Amino acid sequence: MTERKDRLRVLIVEDSAFMRKVLHDIIAADPEMEIAGEARDGREGVELAQTLMPDVITMDINMPNLDGLQATEIIMSQSPRPIVMVSSESREGAGSTLRALELGAVDFVPKPSSGVDLDMRRAGQELNRKLKSAAKVRVVRTATLSRIGHPAGKPSAD
């Protein structure tokens, strides 16, 4: 039996069970994508990114154990994959969004601000469009890590 390679395989990394379900339903409803796996925190996201080798990853920022910024940094230094940040921080904390992009994330989508159906539908359309675009990006390995969350940087000028 041959595996279908025409659908984008998406890994969801999100600590909220409700939001994982929302993202799962949005992505699974698109016939061009499928769910490769779901992680409840950044640490599990790093592990699943390495074992599942998804085409693209959705990543929350605020999570326990290992946050989305740390997880993005590790993934991009060990097994690079296109990452789209999906977080309320994408709207409120532009600093976190910019840091995620510096670490290798290719795009971001703000989480819906309310449960209104139109807001969720609009956010879903934007998410699916950005996931498809991100999957086309050729990502490269970033700097190696000296310890979690801290890249090995340039030597000091001292």
Secondary structure by P-SEA (a helix, b strand, c coil): ccccccbbbbbbbcccaaaaaaaaaaaaaccccccccccccaaaaaaaaaaccccbbbbbcccccccaaaaaaaaaaccccbbbbbcccccccaaaaaaaaaacccccccccccccaaaaaaaaaaaaaaaaaaaacccccccccccccccccccccc
